[in-house]
Amino acid sequence: MTQSADATGVSLKGVVTKDLTRIAALLPGPSSVIIIEQTANVTPETGELGYTDPATGQVLIQLDPNSQVTFSETLAVWLPEALAHEIHHSVRALTGPGFGDTLGAFLVSEGMASAFFHQAFPGTNAPWDNVLTPVQEHALWNQAQPLLTQTGLPVYSKWFYGGDGVPKWAGFTIGYHIAEDYIQHHPGTSAASLVDAPAASILAGSTYAP
């Protein structure tokens, strides 16, 4: 992995250290293990894939030097995104209400993690931030609202990776817009300051209505 980064003229350790310093300044929290490994099992559009263990807060970042985007772009843009997103999950898991096990909690946890990426590294839009047309988003939110207490990995998979008429990444877009709406209507808050906020409070306090 470090050799692949070196081939692009980038120090992987230097990039990670810089990114983590910026993240920690905004979101101090308990220490957690961060593993970075090379694999082809990534999001092609970004060359990375992140996962946080909801029980331990351990973060896994997977990178592919041979993905759809250049590895230099992955290191400069999408590695910081993955680190910010997953560390928000990690802090929420270790000190807050956890990732949650319902559709409503999934939407808030993913949405706030996406909002934190934008707080830490503004100026870049992730491909899953806005994948829905206004008509799609309106219809899907109407469909989701009665289901917010549904639990289980199949529910997560359907709403975040697509299935049964729900487009890929729909849950990421809806969750991000819920988080951004809450922050906009509650001056003085941020994704970092809301890392401990219960999902029910965010959903109740958001005026999100696409």
Buried (B, 14 or more C-beta within 10 A) or exposed (E): EEEBBEEBEBBBEEBBEEBBEBBEEBBEBEEBEBEBEBEEEBBEEBBBBBBBBBEEBBBBBBBBBEBEBEBBBBBBBBBBBBBBBBBBBBBBBBEBBBBBBBBBBBBBBBBBBBBBBBBBBEEEEBBBBBBBEEEBBEBBBEEBEEEBEBEEEEBBEBBBBBEEEBBEBBBBBBBBBBBBBBBEEBEEBBBBBBBEBBBBEBBEBBEBEB
